[in-house]
Amino acid sequence: MTNKELTAYVLTHRDDDEAIRILFSRRNPPDSEATWYGPMFAEDGTPIEENIRIAEEAIRQRIEQAEKRKQDSQS
């Protein structure tokens, strides 16, 4: 079953824990390679500005990389 088919199945069979586990195990990248960021807010709801800044910069970089790949593929 493709990821797209499995996602559609999970959306219609939300109680199928095994299917959900399989879908999450197919993450790309896997959890072991993923970049984890700190929480954006403290427990009292106060924003953690440094963590927000780091996440925003990471998002900017990902967008730039995606745009560059798109340009390169169109060349």
N, CA, C and O atoms as a Tripos MOL2 file, in Angstrom:
@<TRIPOS>MOLECULE
protein
  300   299    75     0     0
PROTEIN
NO_CHARGES

@<TRIPOS>ATOM
      1 N           0.8590   -1.1720    0.0000 N.3       1 MET1
      2 CA          0.0000    0.0000    0.0000 C.3       1 MET1
      3 C           0.9080    1.2380    0.0000 C.2       1 MET1
      4 O           1.8570    1.3120    0.7810 O.2       1 MET1
      5 N           0.6210    2.1920   -0.8600 N.am      2 THR2
      6 CA          1.4140    3.4210   -0.8930 C.3       2 THR2
      7 C           1.0860    4.2860    0.3200 C.2       2 THR2
      8 O           0.0830    4.0680    1.0000 O.2       2 THR2
      9 N           1.9430    5.2690    0.5790 N.am      3 ASN3
     10 CA          1.6700    6.1910    1.6920 C.3       3 ASN3
     11 C           0.3540    6.9230    1.4810 C.2       3 ASN3
     12 O          -0.4020    7.1410    2.4280 O.2       3 ASN3
     13 N           0.0830    7.2980    0.2430 N.am      4 LYS4
     14 CA         -1.1640    8.0140   -0.0510 C.3       4 LYS4
     15 C          -2.3760    7.1170    0.2340 C.2       4 LYS4
     16 O          -3.3560    7.5600    0.8320 O.2       4 LYS4
     17 N          -2.2980    5.8670   -0.1950 N.am      5 GLU5
     18 CA         -3.3890    4.9200    0.0610 C.3       5 GLU5
     19 C          -3.5400    4.6500    1.5580 C.2       5 GLU5
     20 O          -4.6540    4.5840    2.0790 O.2       5 GLU5
     21 N          -2.4030    4.4940    2.2430 N.am      6 LEU6
     22 CA         -2.4460    4.2400    3.6810 C.3       6 LEU6
     23 C          -3.0280    5.4360    4.4260 C.2       6 LEU6
     24 O          -3.8050    5.2620    5.3650 O.2       6 LEU6
     25 N          -2.6620    6.6380    4.0190 N.am      7 THR7
     26 CA         -3.2180    7.8450    4.6400 C.3       7 THR7
     27 C          -4.7340    7.8790    4.4630 C.2       7 THR7
     28 O          -5.4670    8.1630    5.4100 O.2       7 THR7
     29 N          -5.1980    7.5890    3.2530 N.am      8 ALA8
     30 CA         -6.6410    7.5700    2.9960 C.3       8 ALA8
     31 C          -7.3220    6.5090    3.8640 C.2       8 ALA8
     32 O          -8.3990    6.7430    4.4110 O.2       8 ALA8
     33 N          -6.6850    5.3430    3.9850 N.am      9 TYR9
     34 CA         -7.2450    4.2790    4.8210 C.3       9 TYR9
     35 C          -7.3390    4.7240    6.2750 C.2       9 TYR9
     36 O          -8.3740    4.5500    6.9190 O.2       9 TYR9
     37 N          -6.2510    5.3020    6.7920 N.am     10 VAL10
     38 CA         -6.2260    5.7360    8.1940 C.3      10 VAL10
     39 C          -7.2960    6.7960    8.4470 C.2      10 VAL10
     40 O          -7.9270    6.8010    9.5040 O.2      10 VAL10
     41 N          -7.5000    7.6860    7.4900 N.am     11 LEU11
     42 CA         -8.5130    8.7290    7.6660 C.3      11 LEU11
     43 C          -9.9260    8.1540    7.7530 C.2      11 LEU11
     44 O         -10.7990    8.7510    8.3840 O.2      11 LEU11
     45 N         -10.1540    7.0130    7.1320 N.am     12 THR12
     46 CA        -11.4860    6.4020    7.1930 C.3      12 THR12
     47 C         -11.5860    5.3060    8.2540 C.2      12 THR12
     48 O         -12.6850    4.8580    8.5810 O.2      12 THR12
     49 N         -10.4370    4.8710    8.7950 N.am     13 HIS13
     50 CA        -10.3990    3.8270    9.8310 C.3      13 HIS13
     51 C          -9.5540    4.3230   11.0020 C.2      13 HIS13
     52 O          -8.5100    3.7480   11.3110 O.2      13 HIS13
     53 N         -10.0010    5.3690   11.6370 N.am     14 ARG14
     54 CA         -9.2240    6.0410   12.6840 C.3      14 ARG14
     55 C          -8.9850    5.1860   13.9240 C.2      14 ARG14
     56 O          -8.1450    5.5360   14.7530 O.2      14 ARG14
     57 N          -9.6910    4.0950   14.0690 N.am     15 ASP15
     58 CA         -9.4910    3.2220   15.2270 C.3      15 ASP15
     59 C          -8.4720    2.1200   14.9580 C.2      15 ASP15
     60 O          -8.1550    1.3430   15.8590 O.2      15 ASP15
     61 N          -7.9580    2.0390   13.7440 N.am     16 ASP16
     62 CA         -6.9850    1.0030   13.3870 C.3      16 ASP16
     63 C          -5.5940    1.4580   13.8180 C.2      16 ASP16
     64 O          -4.8500    2.0600   13.0430 O.2      16 ASP16
     65 N          -5.2600    1.1570   15.0710 N.am     17 ASP17
     66 CA         -3.9840    1.6040   15.6400 C.3      17 ASP17
     67 C          -2.7810    1.0730   14.8710 C.2      17 ASP17
     68 O          -1.7910    1.7860   14.7110 O.2      17 ASP17
     69 N          -2.8490   -0.1510   14.4000 N.am     18 GLU18
     70 CA         -1.7220   -0.7320   13.6720 C.3      18 GLU18
     71 C          -1.4550    0.0360   12.3760 C.2      18 GLU18
     72 O          -0.2990    0.2970   12.0410 O.2      18 GLU18
     73 N          -2.4980    0.3930   11.6560 N.am     19 ALA19
     74 CA         -2.3250    1.1670   10.4210 C.3      19 ALA19
     75 C          -1.7190    2.5320   10.7310 C.2      19 ALA19
     76 O          -0.8700    3.0210    9.9860 O.2      19 ALA19
     77 N          -2.1510    3.1410   11.8220 N.am     20 ILE20
     78 CA         -1.5990    4.4430   12.2220 C.3      20 ILE20
     79 C          -0.1230    4.2920   12.5680 C.2      20 ILE20
     80 O           0.6890    5.1300   12.1760 O.2      20 ILE20
     81 N           0.2390    3.2330   13.3000 N.am     21 ARG21
     82 CA          1.6510    2.9890   13.6470 C.3      21 ARG21
     83 C           2.4970    2.8320   12.3870 C.2      21 ARG21
     84 O           3.5890    3.3920   12.2910 O.2      21 ARG21
     85 N           1.9910    2.0740   11.4290 N.am     22 ILE22
     86 CA          2.7300    1.8550   10.1820 C.3      22 ILE22
     87 C           2.9120    3.1700    9.4410 C.2      22 ILE22
     88 O           3.9990    3.4570    8.9380 O.2      22 ILE22
     89 N           1.8580    3.9680    9.3710 N.am     23 LEU23
     90 CA          1.9550    5.2580    8.6840 C.3      23 LEU23
     91 C           3.0170    6.1390    9.3350 C.2      23 LEU23
     92 O           3.8350    6.7420    8.6400 O.2      23 LEU23
     93 N           3.0070    6.2170   10.6640 N.am     24 PHE24
     94 CA          3.9960    7.0450   11.3540 C.3      24 PHE24
     95 C           5.4030    6.4690   11.2250 C.2      24 PHE24
     96 O           6.3760    7.2230   11.2320 O.2      24 PHE24
     97 N           5.5270    5.1580   11.1100 N.am     25 SER25
     98 CA          6.8570    4.5570   10.9780 C.3      25 SER25
     99 C           7.4760    4.8650    9.6170 C.2      25 SER25
    100 O           8.6860    4.7250    9.4410 O.2      25 SER25
    101 N           6.6620    5.2800    8.6610 N.am     26 ARG26
    102 CA          7.1540    5.6190    7.3260 C.3      26 ARG26
    103 C           7.5690    7.0810    7.1990 C.2      26 ARG26
    104 O           7.8190    7.5700    6.0970 O.2      26 ARG26
    105 N           7.6390    7.7670    8.3220 N.am     27 ARG27
    106 CA          8.0420    9.1800    8.2980 C.3      27 ARG27
    107 C           9.2820    9.3910    7.4470 C.2      27 ARG27
    108 O          10.1620    8.5320    7.3780 O.2      27 ARG27
    109 N           9.3370   10.5360    6.8070 N.am     28 ASN28
    110 CA         10.5270   10.8910    6.0490 C.3      28 ASN28
    111 C          10.9200   12.2950    6.4300 C.2      28 ASN28
    112 O          10.1730   13.2090    6.0810 O.2      28 ASN28
    113 N          11.9860   12.5540    7.0890 N.am     29 PRO29
    114 CA         12.9660   11.5710    7.5470 C.3      29 PRO29
    115 C          12.4620   10.8530    8.7890 C.2      29 PRO29
    116 O          11.5500   11.3270    9.4670 O.2      29 PRO29
    117 N          13.0690    9.6980    9.0840 N.am     30 PRO30
    118 CA         12.6670    9.0110   10.3170 C.3      30 PRO30
    119 C          12.9820    9.8650   11.5400 C.2      30 PRO30
    120 O          13.8180   10.7670   11.4790 O.2      30 PRO30
    121 N          12.3130    9.5780   12.6400 N.am     31 ASP31
    122 CA         12.5210   10.3610   13.8650 C.3      31 ASP31
    123 C          13.9880   10.4800   14.2400 C.2      31 ASP31
    124 O          14.4170   11.5150   14.7510 O.2      31 ASP31
    125 N          14.7600    9.4300   13.9900 N.am     32 SER32
    126 CA         16.1720    9.4540   14.3750 C.3      32 SER32
    127 C          16.9640   10.4930   13.5930 C.2      32 SER32
    128 O          18.0270   10.9220   14.0430 O.2      32 SER32
    129 N          16.4630   10.9080   12.4240 N.am     33 GLU33
    130 CA         17.1620   11.8940   11.6010 C.3      33 GLU33
    131 C          16.4790   13.2590   11.6200 C.2      33 GLU33
    132 O          17.0180   14.2260   11.0820 O.2      33 GLU33
    133 N          15.3200   13.3450   12.2240 N.am     34 ALA34
    134 CA         14.5610   14.5990   12.2290 C.3      34 ALA34
    135 C          15.2250   15.6280   13.1390 C.2      34 ALA34
    136 O          15.9090   15.2760   14.1000 O.2      34 ALA34
    137 N          15.0170   16.8910   12.8250 N.am     35 THR35
    138 CA         15.5030   17.9690   13.6750 C.3      35 THR35
    139 C          14.3840   18.3450   14.6330 C.2      35 THR35
    140 O          13.2750   18.6720   14.2110 O.2      35 THR35
    141 N          14.6850   18.2950   15.9260 N.am     36 TRP36
    142 CA         13.6940   18.6220   16.9400 C.3      36 TRP36
    143 C          13.9980   19.9990   17.4950 C.2      36 TRP36
    144 O          15.1500   20.3160   17.7920 O.2      36 TRP36
    145 N          12.9790   20.8060   17.6330 N.am     37 TYR37
    146 CA         13.1280   22.1600   18.1570 C.3      37 TYR37
    147 C          12.4640   22.2550   19.5240 C.2      37 TYR37
    148 O          11.5530   21.4910   19.8440 O.2      37 TYR37
    149 N          12.9340   23.2000   20.3180 N.am     38 GLY38
    150 CA         12.3710   23.4050   21.6420 C.3      38 GLY38
    151 C          10.9520   23.9400   21.5630 C.2      38 GLY38
    152 O          10.4950   24.3390   20.4920 O.2      38 GLY38
    153 N          10.2540   23.9510   22.6880 N.am     39 PRO39
    154 CA          8.8730   24.4480   22.7100 C.3      39 PRO39
    155 C           8.8260   25.9410   22.3940 C.2      39 PRO39
    156 O           9.7560   26.6820   22.7130 O.2      39 PRO39
    157 N           7.7470   26.3690   21.7720 N.am     40 MET40
    158 CA          7.5900   27.7790   21.4090 C.3      40 MET40
    159 C           7.0550   28.5990   22.5760 C.2      40 MET40
    160 O           7.2100   29.8200   22.6080 O.2      40 MET40
    161 N           6.4240   27.9200   23.5360 N.am     41 PHE41
    162 CA          5.8250   28.6130   24.6790 C.3      41 PHE41
    163 C           6.1800   27.8900   25.9700 C.2      41 PHE41
    164 O           6.3010   26.6650   25.9940 O.2      41 PHE41
    165 N           6.3460   28.6540   27.0390 N.am     42 ALA42
    166 CA          6.5630   28.0810   28.3690 C.3      42 ALA42
    167 C           5.2370   27.5160   28.8750 C.2      42 ALA42
    168 O           4.1890   27.7510   28.2750 O.2      42 ALA42
    169 N           5.2850   26.7830   29.9610 N.am     43 GLU43
    170 CA          4.0670   26.1760   30.5120 C.3      43 GLU43
    171 C           3.0090   27.2110   30.8630 C.2      43 GLU43
    172 O           1.8150   26.9170   30.8130 O.2      43 GLU43
    173 N           3.4340   28.4210   31.2190 N.am     44 ASP44
    174 CA          2.4650   29.4660   31.5720 C.3      44 ASP44
    175 C           1.9310   30.2120   30.3500 C.2      44 ASP44
    176 O           1.1480   31.1510   30.4920 O.2      44 ASP44
    177 N           2.3520   29.8000   29.1450 N.am     45 GLY45
    178 CA          1.8600   30.4250   27.9200 C.3      45 GLY45
    179 C           2.7290   31.5580   27.4060 C.2      45 GLY45
    180 O           2.4280   32.1440   26.3660 O.2      45 GLY45
    181 N           3.8000   31.8750   28.1140 N.am     46 THR46
    182 CA          4.7100   32.9380   27.6930 C.3      46 THR46
    183 C           5.5440   32.4570   26.5100 C.2      46 THR46
    184 O           6.1270   31.3740   26.5730 O.2      46 THR46
    185 N           5.6120   33.2400   25.4280 N.am     47 PRO47
    186 CA          6.4320   32.8370   24.2800 C.3      47 PRO47
    187 C           7.9150   32.7530   24.6550 C.2      47 PRO47
    188 O           8.4180   33.5650   25.4320 O.2      47 PRO47
    189 N           8.5970   31.7690   24.0970 N.am     48 ILE48
    190 CA         10.0410   31.6400   24.2730 C.3      48 ILE48
    191 C          10.6700   32.1910   22.9990 C.2      48 ILE48
    192 O          10.8210   31.4760   22.0090 O.2      48 ILE48
    193 N          11.0350   33.4680   23.0350 N.am     49 GLU49
    194 CA         11.4660   34.2010   21.8430 C.3      49 GLU49
    195 C          12.6320   33.5390   21.1140 C.2      49 GLU49
    196 O          12.6300   33.4770   19.8840 O.2      49 GLU49
    197 N          13.6120   33.0500   21.8390 N.am     50 GLU50
    198 CA         14.7820   32.4380   21.1950 C.3      50 GLU50
    199 C          14.3840   31.1920   20.4040 C.2      50 GLU50
    200 O          14.8640   30.9940   19.2870 O.2      50 GLU50
    201 N          13.5210   30.3570   20.9640 N.am     51 ASN51
    202 CA         13.0700   29.1600   20.2490 C.3      51 ASN51
    203 C          12.2380   29.5340   19.0260 C.2      51 ASN51
    204 O          12.3330   28.8750   17.9900 O.2      51 ASN51
    205 N          11.4400   30.5650   19.1340 N.am     52 ILE52
    206 CA         10.6440   31.0300   17.9980 C.3      52 ILE52
    207 C          11.5670   31.5290   16.8970 C.2      52 ILE52
    208 O          11.3470   31.2340   15.7220 O.2      52 ILE52
    209 N          12.5970   32.2820   17.2660 N.am     53 ARG53
    210 CA         13.5570   32.7990   16.2850 C.3      53 ARG53
    211 C          14.2680   31.6500   15.5670 C.2      53 ARG53
    212 O          14.4290   31.6840   14.3470 O.2      53 ARG53
    213 N          14.6900   30.6400   16.3180 N.am     54 ILE54
    214 CA         15.3800   29.4920   15.7290 C.3      54 ILE54
    215 C          14.4590   28.7610   14.7500 C.2      54 ILE54
    216 O          14.8870   28.3980   13.6540 O.2      54 ILE54
    217 N          13.2130   28.5450   15.1320 N.am     55 ALA55
    218 CA         12.2590   27.8520   14.2620 C.3      55 ALA55
    219 C          11.9640   28.6680   13.0110 C.2      55 ALA55
    220 O          11.8910   28.1130   11.9150 O.2      55 ALA55
    221 N          11.7950   29.9710   13.1600 N.am     56 GLU56
    222 CA         11.5340   30.8280   12.0010 C.3      56 GLU56
    223 C          12.6960   30.7770   11.0180 C.2      56 GLU56
    224 O          12.4810   30.7160    9.8080 O.2      56 GLU56
    225 N          13.9160   30.8020   11.5260 N.am     57 GLU57
    226 CA         15.0940   30.7370   10.6610 C.3      57 GLU57
    227 C          15.1570   29.3940    9.9390 C.2      57 GLU57
    228 O          15.4840   29.3440    8.7540 O.2      57 GLU57
    229 N          14.8500   28.3190   10.6330 N.am     58 ALA58
    230 CA         14.8500   26.9970   10.0100 C.3      58 ALA58
    231 C          13.8020   26.9260    8.9000 C.2      58 ALA58
    232 O          14.0530   26.3410    7.8460 O.2      58 ALA58
    233 N          12.6410   27.5130    9.1300 N.am     59 ILE59
    234 CA         11.5850   27.5320    8.1090 C.3      59 ILE59
    235 C          12.0450   28.3390    6.9010 C.2      59 ILE59
    236 O          11.8530   27.9130    5.7620 O.2      59 ILE59
    237 N          12.6530   29.5090    7.1410 N.am     60 ARG60
    238 CA         13.1720   30.3320    6.0380 C.3      60 ARG60
    239 C          14.1770   29.5410    5.1960 C.2      60 ARG60
    240 O          14.1310   29.5750    3.9660 O.2      60 ARG60
    241 N          15.0740   28.8370    5.8640 N.am     61 GLN61
    242 CA         16.0830   28.0570    5.1480 C.3      61 GLN61
    243 C          15.4520   26.9420    4.3270 C.2      61 GLN61
    244 O          15.8650   26.6980    3.1930 O.2      61 GLN61
    245 N          14.4530   26.2630    4.8890 N.am     62 ARG62
    246 CA         13.7770   25.1960    4.1420 C.3      62 ARG62
    247 C          13.0760   25.7450    2.9120 C.2      62 ARG62
    248 O          13.0980   25.1130    1.8550 O.2      62 ARG62
    249 N          12.4540   26.9160    3.0330 N.am     63 ILE63
    250 CA         11.7820   27.5370    1.8910 C.3      63 ILE63
    251 C          12.8010   27.8940    0.8190 C.2      63 ILE63
    252 O          12.5740   27.6430   -0.3640 O.2      63 ILE63
    253 N          13.9260   28.4790    1.2300 N.am     64 GLU64
    254 CA         14.9740   28.8370    0.2720 C.3      64 GLU64
    255 C          15.5060   27.5990   -0.4460 C.2      64 GLU64
    256 O          15.7200   27.6300   -1.6580 O.2      64 GLU64
    257 N          15.7200   26.5090    0.2930 N.am     65 GLN65
    258 CA         16.2030   25.2700   -0.3140 C.3      65 GLN65
    259 C          15.1930   24.7220   -1.3190 C.2      65 GLN65
    260 O          15.5700   24.2820   -2.4050 O.2      65 GLN65
    261 N          13.9200   24.7480   -0.9590 N.am     66 ALA66
    262 CA         12.8760   24.2450   -1.8550 C.3      66 ALA66
    263 C          12.7920   25.0920   -3.1130 C.2      66 ALA66
    264 O          12.6440   24.5580   -4.2130 O.2      66 ALA66
    265 N          12.8850   26.4100   -2.9600 N.am     67 GLU67
    266 CA         12.8410   27.2970   -4.1230 C.3      67 GLU67
    267 C          14.0470   27.0740   -5.0240 C.2      67 GLU67
    268 O          13.9150   27.0970   -6.2480 O.2      67 GLU67
    269 N          15.2210   26.8600   -4.4370 N.am     68 LYS68
    270 CA         16.4250   26.6100   -5.2220 C.3      68 LYS68
    271 C          16.2940   25.2950   -5.9870 C.2      68 LYS68
    272 O          16.6400   25.2270   -7.1660 O.2      68 LYS68
    273 N          15.7910   24.2410   -5.3150 N.am     69 ARG69
    274 CA         15.5900   22.9590   -6.0000 C.3      69 ARG69
    275 C          14.6070   23.1170   -7.1550 C.2      69 ARG69
    276 O          14.7960   22.5340   -8.2220 O.2      69 ARG69
    277 N          13.5660   23.9020   -6.9390 N.am     70 LYS70
    278 CA         12.5700   24.1120   -7.9860 C.3      70 LYS70
    279 C          13.1970   24.8310   -9.1710 C.2      70 LYS70
    280 O          12.9720   24.4500  -10.3190 O.2      70 LYS70
    281 N          13.9860   25.8750   -8.8990 N.am     71 GLN71
    282 CA         14.6680   26.6100   -9.9690 C.3      71 GLN71
    283 C          15.6330   25.7000  -10.7180 C.2      71 GLN71
    284 O          15.6830   25.7190  -11.9480 O.2      71 GLN71
    285 N          16.4000   24.9010   -9.9740 N.am     72 ASP72
    286 CA         17.3720   24.0050  -10.6000 C.3      72 ASP72
    287 C          16.6870   22.9780  -11.4880 C.2      72 ASP72
    288 O          17.2110   22.6270  -12.5450 O.2      72 ASP72
    289 N          15.5290   22.4940  -11.0730 N.am     73 SER73
    290 CA         14.8230   21.4850  -11.8650 C.3      73 SER73
    291 C          14.1830   22.0870  -13.1150 C.2      73 SER73
    292 O          13.9130   21.3730  -14.0810 O.2      73 SER73
    293 N          13.9410   23.3930  -13.0960 N.am     74 GLN74
    294 CA         13.3470   24.0600  -14.2560 C.3      74 GLN74
    295 C          14.4060   24.5180  -15.2530 C.2      74 GLN74
    296 O          14.0790   24.9010  -16.3760 O.2      74 GLN74
    297 N          15.6710   24.4790  -14.8460 N.am     75 SER75
    298 CA         16.7650   24.9370  -15.7210 C.3      75 SER75
    299 C          17.1410   23.9010  -16.7380 C.2      75 SER75
    300 O          18.0410   24.1270  -17.5470 O.2      75 SER75
@<TRIPOS>BOND
     1     1     2 1
     2     2     3 1
     3     3     4 2
     4     3     5 am
     5     5     6 1
     6     6     7 1
     7     7     8 2
     8     7     9 am
     9     9    10 1
    10    10    11 1
    11    11    12 2
    12    11    13 am
    13    13    14 1
    14    14    15 1
    15    15    16 2
    16    15    17 am
    17    17    18 1
    18    18    19 1
    19    19    20 2
    20    19    21 am
    21    21    22 1
    22    22    23 1
    23    23    24 2
    24    23    25 am
    25    25    26 1
    26    26    27 1
    27    27    28 2
    28    27    29 am
    29    29    30 1
    30    30    31 1
    31    31    32 2
    32    31    33 am
    33    33    34 1
    34    34    35 1
    35    35    36 2
    36    35    37 am
    37    37    38 1
    38    38    39 1
    39    39    40 2
    40    39    41 am
    41    41    42 1
    42    42    43 1
    43    43    44 2
    44    43    45 am
    45    45    46 1
    46    46    47 1
    47    47    48 2
    48    47    49 am
    49    49    50 1
    50    50    51 1
    51    51    52 2
    52    51    53 am
    53    53    54 1
    54    54    55 1
    55    55    56 2
    56    55    57 am
    57    57    58 1
    58    58    59 1
    59    59    60 2
    60    59    61 am
    61    61    62 1
    62    62    63 1
    63    63    64 2
    64    63    65 am
    65    65    66 1
    66    66    67 1
    67    67    68 2
    68    67    69 am
    69    69    70 1
    70    70    71 1
    71    71    72 2
    72    71    73 am
    73    73    74 1
    74    74    75 1
    75    75    76 2
    76    75    77 am
    77    77    78 1
    78    78    79 1
    79    79    80 2
    80    79    81 am
    81    81    82 1
    82    82    83 1
    83    83    84 2
    84    83    85 am
    85    85    86 1
    86    86    87 1
    87    87    88 2
    88    87    89 am
    89    89    90 1
    90    90    91 1
    91    91    92 2
    92    91    93 am
    93    93    94 1
    94    94    95 1
    95    95    96 2
    96    95    97 am
    97    97    98 1
    98    98    99 1
    99    99   100 2
   100    99   101 am
   101   101   102 1
   102   102   103 1
   103   103   104 2
   104   103   105 am
   105   105   106 1
   106   106   107 1
   107   107   108 2
   108   107   109 am
   109   109   110 1
   110   110   111 1
   111   111   112 2
   112   111   113 am
   113   113   114 1
   114   114   115 1
   115   115   116 2
   116   115   117 am
   117   117   118 1
   118   118   119 1
   119   119   120 2
   120   119   121 am
   121   121   122 1
   122   122   123 1
   123   123   124 2
   124   123   125 am
   125   125   126 1
   126   126   127 1
   127   127   128 2
   128   127   129 am
   129   129   130 1
   130   130   131 1
   131   131   132 2
   132   131   133 am
   133   133   134 1
   134   134   135 1
   135   135   136 2
   136   135   137 am
   137   137   138 1
   138   138   139 1
   139   139   140 2
   140   139   141 am
   141   141   142 1
   142   142   143 1
   143   143   144 2
   144   143   145 am
   145   145   146 1
   146   146   147 1
   147   147   148 2
   148   147   149 am
   149   149   150 1
   150   150   151 1
   151   151   152 2
   152   151   153 am
   153   153   154 1
   154   154   155 1
   155   155   156 2
   156   155   157 am
   157   157   158 1
   158   158   159 1
   159   159   160 2
   160   159   161 am
   161   161   162 1
   162   162   163 1
   163   163   164 2
   164   163   165 am
   165   165   166 1
   166   166   167 1
   167   167   168 2
   168   167   169 am
   169   169   170 1
   170   170   171 1
   171   171   172 2
   172   171   173 am
   173   173   174 1
   174   174   175 1
   175   175   176 2
   176   175   177 am
   177   177   178 1
   178   178   179 1
   179   179   180 2
   180   179   181 am
   181   181   182 1
   182   182   183 1
   183   183   184 2
   184   183   185 am
   185   185   186 1
   186   186   187 1
   187   187   188 2
   188   187   189 am
   189   189   190 1
   190   190   191 1
   191   191   192 2
   192   191   193 am
   193   193   194 1
   194   194   195 1
   195   195   196 2
   196   195   197 am
   197   197   198 1
   198   198   199 1
   199   199   200 2
   200   199   201 am
   201   201   202 1
   202   202   203 1
   203   203   204 2
   204   203   205 am
   205   205   206 1
   206   206   207 1
   207   207   208 2
   208   207   209 am
   209   209   210 1
   210   210   211 1
   211   211   212 2
   212   211   213 am
   213   213   214 1
   214   214   215 1
   215   215   216 2
   216   215   217 am
   217   217   218 1
   218   218   219 1
   219   219   220 2
   220   219   221 am
   221   221   222 1
   222   222   223 1
   223   223   224 2
   224   223   225 am
   225   225   226 1
   226   226   227 1
   227   227   228 2
   228   227   229 am
   229   229   230 1
   230   230   231 1
   231   231   232 2
   232   231   233 am
   233   233   234 1
   234   234   235 1
   235   235   236 2
   236   235   237 am
   237   237   238 1
   238   238   239 1
   239   239   240 2
   240   239   241 am
   241   241   242 1
   242   242   243 1
   243   243   244 2
   244   243   245 am
   245   245   246 1
   246   246   247 1
   247   247   248 2
   248   247   249 am
   249   249   250 1
   250   250   251 1
   251   251   252 2
   252   251   253 am
   253   253   254 1
   254   254   255 1
   255   255   256 2
   256   255   257 am
   257   257   258 1
   258   258   259 1
   259   259   260 2
   260   259   261 am
   261   261   262 1
   262   262   263 1
   263   263   264 2
   264   263   265 am
   265   265   266 1
   266   266   267 1
   267   267   268 2
   268   267   269 am
   269   269   270 1
   270   270   271 1
   271   271   272 2
   272   271   273 am
   273   273   274 1
   274   274   275 1
   275   275   276 2
   276   275   277 am
   277   277   278 1
   278   278   279 1
   279   279   280 2
   280   279   281 am
   281   281   282 1
   282   282   283 1
   283   283   284 2
   284   283   285 am
   285   285   286 1
   286   286   287 1
   287   287   288 2
   288   287   289 am
   289   289   290 1
   290   290   291 1
   291   291   292 2
   292   291   293 am
   293   293   294 1
   294   294   295 1
   295   295   296 2
   296   295   297 am
   297   297   298 1
   298   298   299 1
   299   299   300 2
@<TRIPOS>SUBSTRUCTURE
     1 MET1         2 RESIDUE 1 A MET
     2 THR2         6 RESIDUE 1 A THR
     3 ASN3        10 RESIDUE 1 A ASN
     4 LYS4        14 RESIDUE 1 A LYS
     5 GLU5        18 RESIDUE 1 A GLU
     6 LEU6        22 RESIDUE 1 A LEU
     7 THR7        26 RESIDUE 1 A THR
     8 ALA8        30 RESIDUE 1 A ALA
     9 TYR9        34 RESIDUE 1 A TYR
    10 VAL10       38 RESIDUE 1 A VAL
    11 LEU11       42 RESIDUE 1 A LEU
    12 THR12       46 RESIDUE 1 A THR
    13 HIS13       50 RESIDUE 1 A HIS
    14 ARG14       54 RESIDUE 1 A ARG
    15 ASP15       58 RESIDUE 1 A ASP
    16 ASP16       62 RESIDUE 1 A ASP
    17 ASP17       66 RESIDUE 1 A ASP
    18 GLU18       70 RESIDUE 1 A GLU
    19 ALA19       74 RESIDUE 1 A ALA
    20 ILE20       78 RESIDUE 1 A ILE
    21 ARG21       82 RESIDUE 1 A ARG
    22 ILE22       86 RESIDUE 1 A ILE
    23 LEU23       90 RESIDUE 1 A LEU
    24 PHE24       94 RESIDUE 1 A PHE
    25 SER25       98 RESIDUE 1 A SER
    26 ARG26      102 RESIDUE 1 A ARG
    27 ARG27      106 RESIDUE 1 A ARG
    28 ASN28      110 RESIDUE 1 A ASN
    29 PRO29      114 RESIDUE 1 A PRO
    30 PRO30      118 RESIDUE 1 A PRO
    31 ASP31      122 RESIDUE 1 A ASP
    32 SER32      126 RESIDUE 1 A SER
    33 GLU33      130 RESIDUE 1 A GLU
    34 ALA34      134 RESIDUE 1 A ALA
    35 THR35      138 RESIDUE 1 A THR
    36 TRP36      142 RESIDUE 1 A TRP
    37 TYR37      146 RESIDUE 1 A TYR
    38 GLY38      150 RESIDUE 1 A GLY
    39 PRO39      154 RESIDUE 1 A PRO
    40 MET40      158 RESIDUE 1 A MET
    41 PHE41      162 RESIDUE 1 A PHE
    42 ALA42      166 RESIDUE 1 A ALA
    43 GLU43      170 RESIDUE 1 A GLU
    44 ASP44      174 RESIDUE 1 A ASP
    45 GLY45      178 RESIDUE 1 A GLY
    46 THR46      182 RESIDUE 1 A THR
    47 PRO47      186 RESIDUE 1 A PRO
    48 ILE48      190 RESIDUE 1 A ILE
    49 GLU49      194 RESIDUE 1 A GLU
    50 GLU50      198 RESIDUE 1 A GLU
    51 ASN51      202 RESIDUE 1 A ASN
    52 ILE52      206 RESIDUE 1 A ILE
    53 ARG53      210 RESIDUE 1 A ARG
    54 ILE54      214 RESIDUE 1 A ILE
    55 ALA55      218 RESIDUE 1 A ALA
    56 GLU56      222 RESIDUE 1 A GLU
    57 GLU57      226 RESIDUE 1 A GLU
    58 ALA58      230 RESIDUE 1 A ALA
    59 ILE59      234 RESIDUE 1 A ILE
    60 ARG60      238 RESIDUE 1 A ARG
    61 GLN61      242 RESIDUE 1 A GLN
    62 ARG62      246 RESIDUE 1 A ARG
    63 ILE63      250 RESIDUE 1 A ILE
    64 GLU64      254 RESIDUE 1 A GLU
    65 GLN65      258 RESIDUE 1 A GLN
    66 ALA66      262 RESIDUE 1 A ALA
    67 GLU67      266 RESIDUE 1 A GLU
    68 LYS68      270 RESIDUE 1 A LYS
    69 ARG69      274 RESIDUE 1 A ARG
    70 LYS70      278 RESIDUE 1 A LYS
    71 GLN71      282 RESIDUE 1 A GLN
    72 ASP72      286 RESIDUE 1 A ASP
    73 SER73      290 RESIDUE 1 A SER
    74 GLN74      294 RESIDUE 1 A GLN
    75 SER75      298 RESIDUE 1 A SER
